[in-house]
Structure formats: structure tokens, C-alpha cells
Amino acid sequence: MCGVPTLSARGGRSGWLWVVLLATLLVAPAIQAQSDCPDISAITPAPVFQMGTGFVTTFPGGTPSLGPLINPVLLVPVGSNWLIEARGDLESSIAPPPGGGGFTGSLQTNVDYLQLDYIANKYMTVTVGRFLTPFGIYNERLYPIWIRDLQTDPLILPIEGGAYGASTGAMVRGGFDATSSVEINYAAFFSSNSTIQNLQSDRAFGFRSGIFLPGPRLEVGGSFEHLLQDYRKNTFGFHFEWQPRPLPLDIRSEYARSWVGSGYWIEGAYKLSQVPVWRDALRHVQMVARMQQFYEGPGWEDGEPWVNTNMFEYGLNYYIRDDIRFVSSYGRQFAPERGNMNVWTLGLTYRLAMPIGPGDIR
Amino acid sequence: MSQHTKISGTLVLAMGAFLACGAAIARQESQPATVPATVPTAPAASPAPGPMTAPVSAASAAPTSSSASPGPAPAASNPSPAPNVEERGAMLVEGEKRFATNCGRCHQSPHHFPPRMMATVVRHMRVRATITDADMRLILLYLTQ
């Protein structure tokens, strides 16, 4: 069966894994995908336009803040090994000014990523351009508004994503079967300093790696980043993700540490699809809870919480369809130096995907 | 101040228009897609995986040899024959499993998009979520049937 033959099955010793991996990285372009996997070459990919959008109202400390957000995504496949992908960010925070009065806000725009991917072989993809900084799991995988279970960002997100959440440079990444029951994923990048409006990034390098066990659906991994400018700080972190197979439950957690501070979050999301009563209604309902702590460090940057903060949140999501979701949450933030407050969110998220370009899409 | 309000109002209006447009497109796209010509048609095809619905089950995806198969029988003399019905059924079951294992870690089952569109999305997710090559192929096979 496709994917079952593994490196260890062919090589025997686990040491061969690293030899093969190293050799693969060195001669990547020469290696062609070969397996008894399904032949997908008959399907010609078509350009796709996606969009995650939402209107989430938050009530931090009782003050309403309206948050419309649009994340357009463009995917343009080229040939059988190339992909151009881009995501923009248009959002606003509309809230009354401190002195009172009507709601005001400004439109903020940003380019989250604009990258060219080359799938060199089944072990490695080479990316150039502007890309999301590979650190932990939240910034790359869970950030889109239609994916995240709670609409507020984790307190440590500015640590793991850096000041901009994105890098400009080159990256290699991929995933492969180490054994029949272990998958390894990795990413390594170098970023240059960019001061271009909406495309800012820091000069840095870093890597992330994870071990995924498909059987128990469990992933653990670590990340490291070294800043090559300013204070030349190091940042490192760990992530954990587990979907126990018998239950519709997601458990995720991250820890990150840098000179601005350290912290963690742990989140559980349970879908009520197994509740024996009111099945038709409850299978659309998801309950979420998150606990997080941030500890201030010796340095600080814009956007950091700066002060010791504890926070817990409870959320209730209702999936009207797979792409339209009602979201709500209540949280309590404890920050002695800045004041405690309640944080409510209420909103609607939506994901659109449609083909673009000429030709028969089927 | 008023300019900011105008911008925000425009943003809200644009979102409303997108929601209405997207709902219409999604309804249109939820129609069953055709199967690529090179892949034999799945017998006892289950409905497209809709929101929060159980994907194709092992029993329905893995046909037995006694099942009527509308797909052509592979020629014995073909040097690189297409997978037979049993192999393809096993691949579909494996694809379903890998879809739940990989994609289900972050999000719900998507609409049943057309195959060419799904091929792009799966390639995108291969890069984004570092899905292995084998997983990508099996998931794409499952999602396009």
C-alpha cells in the first residue's frame, strides 16, 4: 500500500534514516517520486481563490470593538511541481475612542505571505519569497479565522511569529515517513531584513521539526529562531497536538521563550457529536477551553503583553455548515500590573473557495 | 474620523456581498463532481462529504469482487496497469483514514470541490502542513471520488 514502505523497512537501522535524509537533501532535484501511490498526474490543478472572512466583536473590559476581517488567498499551480501562493490581510478594529463618541477605526492591510514553492521531491519543498515564519503550530496552521477555535490570539503569538509573523527569504520544508508509524516534518529558513511597507521582516534564521504519530494522532515538536539584527536574541519553543482517536477532541499546546518573555497556552476543543441526545443539533456544536500564562522577560517589543498575565477562556462554536460558523467566547484576563478584565467575543466566520481562470474545472 | 467610518462601512458591505456570493457559489459547487477519466468509477459512490457528515465508510469504499463494477477491467498485458477495483477501494479507505488523521487535525471536512480545484488545495496543504507525499496522493484520491 502507498506509503507503507518506509525508510526503516528498506534500510533496517534507524541510523540509515539520517544518512538517507542527508543524501536526499543534497541531491534533492535528482530524486523522482516513485511509489505505488495513486497516480494523480491526470488531474491538472487549477488556480484557486480562497477567502477567510469574519466579523468578530470583542468586548475587552466591557468596551465593544468591532472587527471585520478579510483574508484573501490566491493559489496558482504551475506545472506539476510549482505553486505560487499569496495571502493578504485586511482588517479593522472599530471602537469608540477613550473619551467617548462614535465608533472609529482604520483599515489595516498586510501581505501575510507571497511565495513560490517548488516541490523538489517527496521529501522536500523549496520556498522563496515572503512566508509565514515556521515556529510552533499556531502561526502557520491555526491562524486563519475560519480554523481557529478561539478568536483571540494566544499571548505568546508575538514571540513565536516575531514582530511581523512572516519572513522574507528562502525555506526548505517537508514531511516523510520515518517508519510505518512515525512521520517527521521539518522546516528551516533564512530571512533577510525588509523595511518595505506591508512586507516587513527581520534578518533571522531558524528551524522547526515535529514528530507525528499517525496511530494515536499525536505530534510533538520544537522550534528555534535566532535574530541576526538588533539584540540578536534567541527564541525557542515546543508544541504538542493530540486528537485521541475515540473522541472528537482536539488538544493543543505551545510553549515559547525569548528575551521578551515566555509563556504557554493549552487548549481543548470538544465536538458534541457523540452526545446521545439531540444529535442533529449537537453535532454542530463545539466547546472550547484555553488556559494561558505569560511571564515578562528582561526585554520588550511592540505588541507584547509586557506584563505577567494569566488568562482563561471558554468558547462555544456552532457550525452552520462546514464553512460558516458562529463563534463566541468568554475569557477572564488577570494582569495585576495592568488590571484584570473580562474579554467577550461574538462573531461569524466564513470560508470561500472558488476556481478561477478559463477551462473546464472538472 | 468620517473617512475611517466610511472605510469600515465599505469593508462590512464588501463582506456581506462576499458572504452572499460565496453561499451561492458553494451551493453550485456542492453538486457531485465528475471523476477523472483515468480513474475507474467508484461503485456505490457515497454522497459528497458535506458539513459534519461521516465520510465514505470502509464498507462502501472497498467493494468486494462480487460487486458490480462499472469501471473497465485492467488489461493483463498492460505494463503499467491502473489499480484494480480492490486496490483502488483499499486506497480510498486509506485515503479517508489519512484525511481524518492529517486534515482533521486543524479543520472540518471541506465541500466536495471539483477535482482540479482539490488538486491545488491539496498541493497547498502539502506545503503548508508538511503532509507527506504518500498522504497527499491518497487524500487527493479520496477527495476526488
Contacts between the chains, C-beta under 8 A, distances in Angstrom:
chain1	res1	chain2	res2	distance
A	1	B	90	6.5
A	1	B	91	7.4
A	1	B	94	6.0
A	2	B	91	6.5
A	2	B	94	6.9
A	2	B	134	5.0
A	2	B	137	6.2
A	2	B	138	5.7
A	3	B	94	7.9
A	3	B	98	7.9
A	3	B	132	6.8
A	3	B	133	8.0
A	3	B	134	2.8
A	3	B	135	6.7
A	3	B	138	6.9
A	33	B	133	5.8
A	35	B	133	7.6
A	35	B	134	6.5
A	37	B	133	7.2
A	37	B	134	5.3
A	37	B	137	4.1
A	37	B	138	6.8
A	38	B	39	7.9
A	38	B	83	7.3
A	38	B	88	8.0
A	38	B	91	5.7
A	38	B	95	7.9
A	38	B	137	4.8
A	38	B	138	6.4
A	38	B	140	7.4
A	38	B	141	4.2
A	39	B	38	7.3
A	39	B	82	7.9
A	40	B	119	6.8
A	40	B	137	5.5
A	40	B	140	5.2
A	40	B	141	7.0
A	42	B	36	5.1
A	42	B	37	7.2
A	42	B	38	4.0
A	42	B	39	7.2
A	43	B	36	5.5
A	43	B	115	5.0
A	43	B	116	6.1
A	43	B	118	7.9
A	43	B	119	4.5
A	43	B	140	7.2
A	43	B	144	6.6
A	44	B	116	5.8
A	44	B	119	7.3
A	45	B	116	6.0
A	45	B	117	7.9
A	45	B	119	4.0
A	45	B	120	4.1
A	45	B	123	6.1
A	46	B	114	7.9
A	46	B	116	4.0
A	46	B	117	5.6
A	46	B	119	7.6
A	46	B	120	6.0
A	47	B	120	6.9
A	48	B	117	5.5
A	48	B	120	4.6
A	48	B	121	6.2
A	48	B	124	7.8
A	50	B	121	7.9
A	51	B	18	6.6
A	51	B	22	7.5
A	53	B	15	5.5
A	53	B	18	6.0
A	53	B	19	7.4
A	55	B	12	7.1
A	55	B	15	6.2
A	66	B	8	7.6
A	68	B	8	6.9
A	68	B	11	4.8
A	68	B	12	5.5
A	68	B	15	5.7
A	70	B	11	7.3
A	70	B	14	7.2
A	70	B	15	6.4
A	70	B	18	7.4
A	75	B	120	5.1
A	75	B	121	7.2
A	75	B	123	7.9
A	75	B	124	5.1
A	77	B	119	7.4
A	77	B	120	5.1
A	77	B	123	6.0
A	83	B	120	7.7
A	83	B	123	5.5
A	83	B	124	6.5
A	83	B	127	6.5
A	85	B	124	6.0
A	85	B	127	7.4
A	90	B	11	7.0
A	92	B	7	7.1
A	92	B	8	5.2
A	92	B	11	5.8
A	94	B	4	7.9
A	94	B	5	7.9
A	94	B	8	4.9
A	102	B	1	7.7
A	102	B	5	7.3
A	103	B	5	7.1
A	103	B	8	7.7
A	104	B	1	5.2
A	104	B	4	5.1
A	104	B	5	6.5
A	105	B	4	5.4
A	105	B	5	7.7
A	105	B	7	7.8
A	105	B	8	5.1
A	106	B	4	4.9
A	106	B	7	6.9
A	107	B	4	7.7
A	107	B	7	4.6
A	107	B	8	7.2
A	107	B	11	6.4
A	117	B	127	4.9
A	119	B	123	7.6
A	119	B	126	7.3
A	119	B	127	7.6
A	122	B	132	7.2
A	122	B	133	3.3
A	122	B	134	7.6
A	123	B	133	7.8
A	125	B	126	7.4
A	125	B	127	5.3
A	127	B	127	7.1
A	140	B	128	6.6
A	140	B	129	8.0
A	141	B	106	5.4
A	141	B	128	7.1
A	141	B	129	6.1
A	142	B	106	6.3
A	146	B	107	7.4
A	147	B	106	5.6
A	147	B	107	5.0
A	173	B	127	7.2
A	173	B	130	5.8
A	174	B	130	6.0
A	175	B	130	3.9
A	175	B	131	5.9
A	175	B	132	4.6
A	175	B	135	7.8
A	176	B	132	5.5
A	176	B	133	7.6
A	177	B	132	5.9
A	177	B	134	6.7
A	183	B	132	5.9
A	185	B	130	3.7
A	186	B	130	7.3
A	187	B	130	6.9
A	210	B	130	7.8
A	214	B	98	7.6
A	214	B	101	5.0
A	214	B	102	8.0
A	217	B	101	5.7
A	217	B	105	7.0
A	219	B	105	7.8
A	241	B	105	6.5
A	243	B	104	7.0
A	243	B	105	5.9
A	250	B	105	7.4
A	273	B	52	7.1
A	283	B	52	5.6
A	284	B	51	7.9
A	284	B	52	6.1
A	319	B	51	6.2
A	319	B	52	6.0
A	319	B	108	6.5
A	321	B	26	7.7
A	321	B	50	7.8
A	321	B	51	4.3
A	322	B	50	7.1
A	322	B	51	3.6
A	322	B	52	6.6
A	322	B	108	4.4
A	322	B	109	5.9
A	322	B	110	6.3
A	322	B	111	6.7
A	323	B	22	7.8
A	323	B	26	6.6
A	323	B	51	7.6
A	323	B	108	8.0
A	323	B	110	7.5
A	323	B	111	6.9
A	324	B	23	7.8
A	350	B	18	7.7
A	350	B	19	5.7
A	350	B	22	6.5
A	352	B	18	6.5
A	352	B	21	7.8
A	352	B	22	3.7
A	352	B	25	7.1
A	352	B	26	7.5
A	353	B	110	7.4
A	353	B	111	7.4
A	353	B	113	6.5
A	353	B	117	7.2
A	353	B	121	7.0
A	354	B	22	7.7
A	354	B	25	5.2
A	354	B	29	7.4
A	354	B	117	8.0
A	355	B	114	6.8
A	355	B	116	7.0
A	355	B	117	4.7
A	361	B	114	4.6
A	361	B	116	5.3
A	361	B	117	6.1
A	362	B	33	5.6
A	362	B	34	4.8
A	362	B	114	4.8
A	362	B	115	6.5
A	362	B	116	6.8
